[in-house]
């Protein structure tokens, strides 16, 4: 247990140290060294926790009220909640966003009242760690630490290219470490009030980072993210109140052990699911994540792709056993499946790299949400795997886009044509990241296959339709991007490599992690996921993917590795005559320009078709949000009304 506190306190101290360090070299040294030490502590804690969990046969618990004076920690949390409320209130008044004050008060005041009047329930351990927690610690600690290291070079170049933005890298990097500390607390918390506190910290840090540039757009987008997440926090508060007064319980584990058929259990499950919808940017709350893309890329990679938005689906995975064949599960699967399909359609019409990644993130979070709502072990297994593969692959893609933007001045996919010649190393890394999202036998496709099998077994025709058509559109926009990287015009020139070494190292490591995940996912499922599912669902969960499937996937992986070698043999020593493109007989001579009908010289250009008139934001975004809002309202009323009746 001490190593968990060391990890938490050390990360917090790094955040404080960075916030007071104005010298760039000194701060970058602290960030790099601190990130490495934090990652080592994280790995050490995970190894220790895994051994303890195996010995305990399920999970390990810390801070028992009957053995330790947890009141001290409760006082710290109360002070922290008051501080967050005051901070939000001051900033909201400064920008005339008074609705945020109301939502913050509605979420915070009832919890403070329970603590002040002695109505809070402390019947079990405050902290609990199982194998799912270990996996999340690995994601947050390793991916988070790598992104912090990447931020050194990125922020240097960012302020070099954005002279109009006030230079505050110490604040930005300090918030990254503070966010990691909050995520460590959220993952390990079993007490609902404690989890809510860390939940609100992540929302506040996201708000601060989205508004980093202080532009009008950034401020508006940051407050949109804030009020949506505060609205979800109100749902979390209702769940805490209901659990305390109806069940005399304040812990998530106690709720799970009551089972999906316990009287009134649908009410806290629906409220927690609502909170998860807002945190994971499910429709109709997806717009805050799109607006978050105005923030510097490291925050997009860490908060809005790899970790913070994963907090919502992490909670849904936790309560998945409580959504078996009830209206709460119907609500979650409907919203998740619809979000997966609608967001993937919207991604087709985007050429801004970060916006494609944002819609893709929303879409994949929707798929994880839908898997969680099925309430079956196989679907939950797929949800956990999707979470892991998506966190690593998408964080890598965000970092790549950020590096390309700093190097070329653009993050538009159309400007990435011929990147295989201009920046070959970057093109290779991006290819691995893109393939990791949709191509066999990479992990996302494996998890989608498991999800499809679970949907069919649960007789959920609607989810099968969402998954099939959503996956087809997913392949469409990833295929367009991948093709653009290899669309080489004659005489393309290699760009000067200005990407910092620290950024390259981070992207190399993440690329390696994707490959490791793709080759070891059967072991990860067997060692980490299946034991957790057996405990949570109360049944012995066997192997989800058969040995024959694994062998086929390994053969596919080997074939992909052999493709470059086979290509060399096919083209070796072949003498081909290079000819100019025809261009209707009017080639200007350099294969890049042609003579038009008026005798003028125009550049030739190949462009993807984005079908904006069919799937553009102006066409389908607002209707999708309205449909999703209708689903949420109707299904919440039916679920809660049925439980009360």
C-alpha positions in Angstrom: 0.0 0.0 0.0 2.7 2.6 0.7 3.9 2.4 -2.9 0.4 3.7 -4.0 0.7 6.7 -1.8 4.3 7.3 -2.9 3.1 7.2 -6.6 0.2 9.6 -5.9 2.3 12.0 -3.7 5.3 12.0 -6.1 3.1 12.8 -9.1 1.5 15.6 -7.1 4.9 17.0 -6.1 6.1 17.0 -9.7 3.0 19.0 -10.6 3.7 21.5 -7.9 7.4 21.7 -8.8 6.7 22.3 -12.5 4.2 25.0 -11.7 6.9 27.1 -10.0 9.7 26.5 -12.5 10.0 29.2 -15.1 13.3 28.3 -16.7 12.6 26.1 -19.7 15.6 23.8 -19.4 15.1 23.2 -15.7 11.4 22.6 -16.2 12.0 20.2 -19.1 14.5 18.2 -17.0 12.0 18.0 -14.1 9.3 16.8 -16.5 11.4 14.2 -18.2 13.0 12.8 -15.0 9.8 13.0 -13.1 7.9 11.2 -15.8 10.4 8.4 -15.9 10.4 7.9 -12.2 6.6 8.1 -12.1 6.4 5.4 -14.8 8.8 3.2 -12.8 6.8 3.7 -9.7 3.7 2.9 -11.6 5.1 -0.4 -13.0 6.4 -1.3 -9.6 3.0 -0.7 -8.0 1.2 -2.7 -10.7 3.6 -5.7 -10.2 3.1 -5.6 -6.4 -0.6 -5.2 -6.7 -0.9 -8.0 -9.2 0.9 -10.4 -6.8 -1.3 -9.3 -3.9 -4.4 -9.7 -5.9 -3.5 -13.2 -6.9 -2.8 -14.1 -3.3 -6.1 -12.5 -2.2 -8.1 -14.2 -5.0 -9.9 -11.2 -6.5 -9.0 -7.8 -5.2 -7.2 -5.9 -2.4 -8.7 -3.2 -0.2 -7.2 -0.3 1.6 -8.2 2.3 4.2 -10.8 0.4 6.1 -12.9 2.7 8.4 -12.7 0.2 11.3 -8.9 0.0 11.2 -7.8 3.5 10.0 -9.0 7.0 10.8 -10.3 7.9 7.4 -11.8 11.1 8.7 -8.6 12.9 8.0 -8.8 12.0 4.3 -12.5 13.0 4.3 -11.6 16.5 5.6 -9.0 16.8 2.9 -11.6 15.9 0.3 -14.2 18.3 1.8 -11.6 21.2 1.6 -10.8 20.1 -2.0 -14.5 20.1 -3.1 -15.0 23.6 -1.6 -11.9 24.8 -3.4 -13.1 23.4 -6.7 -16.5 25.1 -6.2 -14.9 28.5 -5.4 -12.5 28.2 -8.4 -15.3 27.4 -10.8 -17.5 30.2 -9.3 -14.8 32.8 -9.7 -14.0 31.9 -13.3 -17.6 31.6 -14.2 -18.4 35.1 -12.8 -15.4 36.5 -14.7 -16.8 35.2 -18.0 -20.6 35.5 -17.2 -21.2 31.8 -17.2 -23.5 31.6 -14.2 -25.1 28.3 -15.2 -21.8 26.6 -14.3 -22.0 27.9 -10.8 -25.5 26.5 -10.4 -24.5 23.0 -11.8 -21.4 23.0 -9.6 -23.5 23.8 -6.5 -26.1 21.1 -7.3 -23.4 18.5 -7.6 -21.2 19.5 -4.7 -23.6 20.8 -2.0 -25.4 17.5 -1.4 -22.2 15.6 -0.9 -20.8 18.2 1.5 -24.1 18.2 3.4 -23.8 14.4 3.8 -20.3 14.7 5.1 -21.2 17.6 7.4 -24.3 16.0 8.9 -22.9 12.5 9.3 -25.1 11.0 6.6 -22.2 9.8 4.5 -21.8 6.0 4.6 -18.4 4.4 5.1 -19.2 0.8 5.3 -16.3 -0.6 3.3 -12.8 0.2 2.1 -12.2 3.6 0.6 -9.8 2.1 -2.0 -10.0 -1.1 -3.9 -7.6 -2.6 -6.5 -8.3 -5.5 -8.9 -6.8 -6.6 -12.2 -8.9 -4.0 -14.2 -7.5 -1.3 -11.9 -4.0 -2.6 -12.7 -4.6 -2.3 -16.4 -5.9 1.2 -16.0 -2.9 2.1 -13.9 -0.7 0.9 -16.7 -2.5 2.9 -19.3 -2.6 6.1 -17.2 0.9 5.8 -15.8 2.8 4.7 -19.0 0.8 6.6 -21.7 0.5 9.6 -19.4 4.2 9.7 -18.6 5.1 9.4 -22.2 2.8 12.2 -23.2 4.3 14.4 -20.5 7.8 13.8 -21.9 6.5 14.6 -25.4 5.0 17.9 -24.2 8.6 19.3 -23.6 9.5 19.5 -27.3 5.9 20.1 -28.4 5.3 23.1 -26.2 8.6 24.7 -27.3 7.5 24.5 -30.9 3.9 25.4 -30.2 4.8 28.8 -28.7 7.3 29.3 -31.5 4.5 29.0 -34.0 1.8 30.6 -31.9 3.3 34.0 -30.8 -0.2 35.3 -30.1 -0.7 32.8 -27.2 0.6 33.8 -23.8 3.6 31.5 -23.0 2.6 29.4 -19.9 4.1 25.9 -20.5 4.7 25.6 -16.7 0.9 25.8 -16.1 0.1 23.4 -18.9 2.6 20.7 -17.9 1.7 21.2 -14.2 -1.9 20.4 -15.0 -0.9 17.3 -16.9 0.7 15.8 -13.8 -2.1 17.0 -11.5 -4.5 15.2 -13.9 -2.5 12.0 -13.7 -2.6 12.2 -9.9 -6.4 12.6 -10.0 -6.7 9.7 -12.4 -4.7 7.5 -10.0 -7.2 8.4 -7.2 -10.3 7.8 -9.4 -9.1 4.4 -10.6 -8.4 3.2 -7.1 -11.4 4.7 -5.3 -14.2 2.4 -4.3 -16.0 4.9 -2.1 -18.5 6.8 -4.4 -17.9 10.1 -2.7 -14.1 9.8 -3.1 -14.5 8.8 -6.7 -16.8 11.8 -7.3 -14.1 14.1 -5.9 -11.5 12.8 -8.3 -14.1 12.8 -11.1 -14.7 16.5 -10.6 -11.0 17.3 -10.5 -10.5 15.7 -14.0 -13.4 17.8 -15.3 -11.9 21.0 -13.9 -8.4 20.3 -15.2 -9.9 19.6 -18.7 -11.7 22.9 -18.5 -8.5 24.8 -17.6 -6.5 23.1 -20.4 -9.1 23.6 -23.1 -9.0 27.3 -22.3 -5.2 27.5 -22.3 -4.9 29.9 -25.2 -7.5 32.3 -23.6 -9.0 33.0 -27.1 -12.7 33.6 -27.3 -13.2 30.2 -29.0 -11.1 28.4 -26.4 -13.0 30.0 -23.5 -16.4 29.2 -24.9 -15.3 25.6 -25.6 -13.9 25.2 -22.2 -17.1 26.3 -20.5 -19.1 24.0 -22.7 -17.0 21.1 -21.6 -17.3 22.3 -18.0 -21.1 22.6 -17.8 -21.6 19.3 -19.6 -19.3 17.4 -17.2 -20.8 19.3 -14.2 -24.2 18.1 -15.4 -22.9 14.6 -15.4 -21.6 15.2 -11.9 -25.1 16.0 -10.7 -26.1 12.5 -11.9 -23.2 11.1 -9.9 -24.4 12.9 -6.8 -27.9 11.5 -7.2 -26.5 8.0 -7.3 -24.5 8.7 -4.1 -27.6 10.0 -2.3 -29.8 7.1 -3.4 -27.2 4.5 -2.5 -26.7 6.0 0.9 -30.3 6.4 1.9 -31.9 3.4 0.2 -29.1 0.8 0.6 -27.0 2.2 3.4 -24.1 1.8 1.1 -21.4 4.2 -0.1 -19.2 1.9 -2.1 -19.3 0.9 -5.7 -18.5 -2.8 -4.9 -21.5 -3.0 -2.6 -23.8 -1.8 -5.4 -22.3 -4.4 -7.8 -22.8 -7.3 -5.3 -26.5 -6.4 -5.0 -27.0 -7.7 -8.5 -29.0 -6.4 -11.5 -32.4 -7.5 -10.0 -32.1 -5.8 -6.7 -35.1 -3.5 -6.0 -34.5 0.0 -7.3 -30.9 -0.8 -8.4 -31.7 0.7 -11.9 -31.9 4.2 -10.4 -28.3 4.6 -9.3 -27.1 2.7 -12.4 -29.0 5.0 -14.7 -27.6 8.1 -12.8 -24.0 6.8 -12.9 -24.4 5.9 -16.6 -25.6 9.4 -17.3 -22.5 10.8 -15.6 -20.4 8.4 -17.8 -22.2 9.7 -20.9 -21.0 13.2 -20.3 -17.5 12.2 -19.3 -17.0 10.0 -22.3 -18.6 12.5 -24.7 -21.5 10.3 -25.8 -24.2 11.9 -27.9 -25.8 14.3 -27.1 -22.8 15.5 -25.0 -20.2 15.0 -27.7 -19.7 18.6 -28.7 -17.5 19.3 -25.7 -14.9 16.9 -27.0 -14.9 18.4 -30.4 -14.4 21.8 -28.9 -11.5 20.5 -26.8 -9.4 20.1 -29.9 -8.5 23.8 -29.7 -6.1 22.9 -26.8 -2.5 22.0 -27.4 -2.1 18.4 -28.7 -0.7 16.8 -25.5 -3.9 17.5 -23.7 -5.9 16.1 -26.6 -3.8 12.9 -26.4 -3.9 12.5 -22.6 -7.2 13.9 -21.4 -9.4 13.7 -24.4 -8.3 10.4 -25.9 -6.3 8.2 -23.6 -7.4 8.7 -20.0 -10.0 11.3 -19.0 -12.7 10.2 -21.4 -11.8 6.6 -20.5 -13.0 7.4 -16.9 -16.6 7.3 -18.1 -16.3 4.0 -19.9 -14.3 2.6 -17.0 -17.2 3.3 -14.7 -19.6 1.7 -17.2 -17.4 -1.4 -17.3 -17.5 -1.5 -13.5 -21.2 -1.4 -13.3 -21.8 -3.7 -16.4 -23.0 -6.6 -14.2 -25.9 -4.3 -13.1 -27.1 -3.8 -16.6 -28.1 -7.3 -17.5 -31.5 -7.4 -19.2 -32.9 -4.2 -17.7 -33.8 -0.8 -19.0 -30.5 0.7 -17.8 -28.7 -1.7 -20.1 -31.1 -0.8 -22.9 -30.3 2.9 -22.4 -26.5 2.4 -22.4 -26.5 0.1 -25.4 -28.8 2.3 -27.4 -26.8 5.5 -26.8 -23.4 3.8 -27.2 -24.4 2.1 -30.5 -26.0 5.2 -31.9 -23.0 7.3 -31.0 -20.6 4.8 -32.6 -22.5 4.9 -35.9 -23.3 8.6 -36.0 -19.9 9.8 -35.1 -18.2 7.5 -37.6 -20.4 9.0 -40.3 -19.5 12.5 -39.2 -15.8 11.6 -39.3 -16.0 10.9 -43.1 -16.7 14.5 -43.9 -13.7 15.9 -41.9 -10.2 16.7 -43.3 -8.8 18.3 -40.1 -6.7 15.6 -38.6 -7.5 16.4 -35.0 -11.2 16.6 -35.8 -11.1 13.2 -37.5 -9.4 11.8 -34.4 -12.0 13.5 -32.2 -15.0 12.0 -34.0 -13.2 8.7 -34.1 -12.6 8.9 -30.4 -16.3 9.6 -29.8 -17.2 6.8 -32.1 -15.0 4.2 -30.4 -16.1 5.3 -26.9 -19.6 4.7 -28.1 -18.7 1.1 -29.0 -17.1 0.6 -25.6 -20.2 2.0 -24.0 -22.5 -0.3 -26.0 -20.4 -3.3 -25.0 -20.6 -2.4 -21.3 -24.4 -2.0 -21.5 -24.9 -5.6 -22.8 -24.2 -6.8 -19.3 -22.6 -10.1 -20.4 -19.0 -11.2 -19.7 -18.0 -11.6 -23.4 -19.2 -8.1 -24.3 -17.4 -6.6 -21.2 -14.2 -8.4 -22.2 -14.5 -6.7 -25.6 -15.1 -3.3 -23.9 -11.9 -3.7 -21.8 -9.8 -4.7 -24.9 -11.2 -1.8 -26.9 -10.3 0.5 -24.1 -6.7 -0.7 -24.0 -6.1 -0.7 -27.8 -7.9 2.6 -28.3 -5.9 4.4 -25.5 -2.6 3.5 -27.0 -3.4 3.8 -30.7 -5.3 7.1 -30.5 -2.8 8.8 -28.2 -0.1 7.9 -30.8 -2.2 9.4 -33.6 -2.7 12.6 -31.7 1.0 13.0 -31.0 1.8 12.3 -34.7 -0.7 14.9 -35.9 0.8 17.4 -33.4 4.3 16.7 -34.6 3.3 17.0 -38.3 1.5 20.3 -37.6 4.6 21.7 -36.0 6.8 20.5 -38.8 4.5 21.5 -41.8 2.3 24.2 -40.4 -0.8 22.1 -41.1 -2.8 19.3 -39.6 -5.1 18.9 -42.6 -5.1 15.4 -44.0 -4.9 16.7 -47.6 -1.6 18.4 -46.7 -0.2 15.0 -45.6 -0.1 13.6 -49.1 3.3 12.0 -49.8 4.3 12.0 -46.2 6.0 8.7 -46.9 8.6 10.7 -48.9 8.4 14.0 -46.9 8.7 12.4 -43.4 9.1 8.7 -43.9 9.6 7.8 -40.2 6.5 9.7 -39.3 4.5 8.1 -42.1 5.6 4.6 -40.8 4.5 5.4 -37.2 1.2 6.9 -38.4 0.6 3.8 -40.5 1.0 1.6 -37.4 -1.4 3.8 -35.5 -4.0 3.8 -38.2 -3.7 0.1 -38.8 -4.1 -0.4 -35.1 -7.5 1.2 -35.3 -9.2 -0.8 -38.0 -7.0 -3.4 -39.8 -6.7 -7.1 -39.1 -5.1 -8.5 -37.1 -4.6 -5.4 -34.9 -6.3 -5.2 -31.6 -9.3 -3.0 -32.4 -10.6 -5.4 -35.0 -10.1 -8.3 -32.6 -12.1 -6.6 -30.0 -14.8 -5.6 -32.5 -15.1 -9.2 -33.5 -15.6 -10.2 -29.9 -18.2 -7.4 -29.6 -20.1 -8.7 -32.6 -20.1 -12.2 -31.3 -21.5 -10.9 -27.9 -24.2 -8.8 -29.6 -25.3 -11.8 -31.6 -25.4 -14.1 -28.6 -27.5 -11.5 -26.7 -29.9 -11.3 -29.7 -29.5 -7.5 -30.0 -30.2 -6.9 -33.6 -29.9 -3.1 -33.3 -26.4 -3.3 -31.9 -25.4 -5.7 -34.7 -26.6 -3.2 -37.3 -24.8 -0.3 -35.6 -21.6 -2.3 -35.4 -21.6 -3.5 -39.0 -22.4 -0.2 -40.6 -20.3 1.8 -38.1 -17.3 -0.4 -38.8 -17.7 0.1 -42.5 -17.6 3.8 -42.2 -14.7 3.6 -39.9 -12.7 1.7 -42.5 -13.7 4.4 -45.0 -12.2 7.4 -43.2 -9.1 5.5 -42.0 -8.5 4.1 -45.5 -8.7 7.6 -47.0 -6.1 8.9 -44.5 -3.8 5.9 -45.0 -4.0 6.3 -48.7 -3.1 10.0 -48.5 0.2 9.2 -46.7 1.3 7.1 -49.7 -0.1 9.3 -52.5 3.3 10.4 -53.8 3.7 13.0 -56.5 6.8 12.9 -58.7 9.8 14.9 -57.4 8.4 15.1 -53.8 11.1 16.3 -51.5 12.0 15.1 -48.0 11.3 17.8 -45.4 13.9 18.8 -42.8 13.3 16.8 -39.6 12.5 19.4 -36.8 10.7 16.9 -34.6 12.5 16.8 -31.2 14.3 13.6 -30.2 12.1 13.3 -27.1 9.0 13.4 -29.3 10.5 10.6 -31.5 11.3 8.5 -28.5 7.8 8.7 -27.2 6.2 7.9 -30.5 8.6 4.9 -31.0 7.6 3.6 -27.6 3.9 3.9 -28.2 4.4 2.2 -31.6 6.1 -0.7 -29.8 3.3 -0.8 -27.2 0.7 -1.2 -30.0 2.6 -4.1 -31.5 3.1 -5.7 -28.0 -0.7 -5.4 -27.3 -1.5 -7.0 -30.7 0.7 -10.0 -30.0 -0.1 -10.5 -26.3 -3.8 -9.7 -26.1 -4.7 -13.4 -25.5 -2.5 -13.4 -22.4 -3.8 -10.0 -21.2 -7.4 -11.3 -21.5 -6.5 -14.5 -19.7 -4.4 -13.0 -16.9 -6.1 -9.6 -16.2 -9.6 -9.5 -17.7 -11.1 -12.9 -17.2 -10.4 -13.1 -13.4 -12.0 -9.6 -13.0 -15.1 -10.7 -15.0 -15.4 -13.9 -13.0 -15.5 -12.0 -9.7 -17.8 -9.2 -11.0 -20.3 -11.5 -12.7 -20.1 -14.3 -10.2 -19.5 -16.9 -12.8 -16.4 -18.6 -14.2 -15.4 -16.8 -17.4 -13.5 -19.0 -19.8 -11.5 -18.1 -22.9 -13.4 -15.6 -25.0 -11.3 -16.0 -28.2 -10.5 -19.6 -29.2 -7.0 -20.9 -29.9 -7.8 -21.3 -33.6 -8.8 -17.7 -33.9 -5.5 -16.6 -32.2 -3.5 -18.8 -34.6 -5.2 -17.2 -37.6 -4.6 -13.7 -36.3 -0.9 -14.5 -35.7 -0.6 -15.8 -39.2 -2.1 -12.5 -40.5 0.3 -10.5 -38.4 3.3 -12.5 -39.9 2.0 -11.9 -43.4 1.8 -8.2 -42.7 5.4 -8.2 -41.5 6.5 -10.1 -44.6 4.7 -7.8 -47.1 7.6 -5.3 -47.3 10.1 -8.1 -47.9 7.9 -9.6 -50.6 7.6 -6.2 -52.2 11.4 -5.8 -52.4 11.6 -9.1 -54.3 8.9 -8.0 -56.7 10.6 -4.7 -57.6 14.2 -5.7 -57.3 16.3 -5.0 -60.4 13.2 -4.2 -62.5 13.8 -1.6 -65.1 10.6 0.4 -65.6 10.3 3.4 -67.9 8.9 6.5 -66.0 6.4 8.4 -68.1 4.6 11.6 -67.5 0.9 11.6 -66.5 -1.3 12.1 -69.6 -3.4 15.0 -68.3 -5.4 15.1 -71.6 -2.2 15.7 -73.5 -1.5 19.0 -71.8 1.2 18.1 -69.3 3.4 21.2 -68.5 6.5 19.0 -68.3 7.0 18.6 -64.5 4.1 16.2 -64.0 2.7 18.6 -61.4 1.1 21.2 -63.7 -1.1 21.2 -66.8 -2.0 23.7 -69.5 -5.7 24.6 -69.3 -8.0 25.6 -72.1 -6.9 29.2 -72.0 -3.2 28.4 -72.2 -2.6 29.0 -68.5 -0.6 26.7 -66.3 -2.5 25.1 -63.4 -1.3 22.8 -60.6 -2.6 19.2 -60.7 -4.0 17.9 -57.4 -5.5 14.7 -56.1 -8.0 15.0 -53.2 -10.2 12.7 -51.2 -13.9 13.0 -51.4 -15.4 14.0 -48.1 -19.1 13.8 -49.0 -19.8 16.9 -46.9 -23.2 17.3 -48.6 -24.2 13.8 -47.3 -22.4 13.4 -43.9 -21.3 17.0 -43.1 -21.8 18.5 -39.6 -24.3 20.9 -41.0 -26.2 18.0 -42.4 -26.4 15.4 -39.7 -24.8 16.7 -36.5 -27.8 18.5 -35.0 -30.3 15.8 -35.9 -28.0 13.2 -34.4 -27.7 15.2 -31.2 -31.5 15.6 -31.1 -32.2 11.9 -31.6 -29.6 11.0 -28.9 -31.1 13.5 -26.5 -34.6 12.0 -27.1 -33.2 8.5 -26.4 -31.6 9.6 -23.2 -34.7 11.5 -21.9 -37.2 8.8 -22.8 -35.1 5.8 -21.6 -34.2 7.5 -18.3 -37.8 8.3 -17.6 -38.8 4.7 -18.4 -36.0 3.2 -16.4 -36.4 5.4 -13.3 -40.2 5.4 -13.5 -40.3 1.6 -13.8 -38.1 1.3 -10.7 -40.1 3.7 -8.7 -43.4 2.2 -9.8 
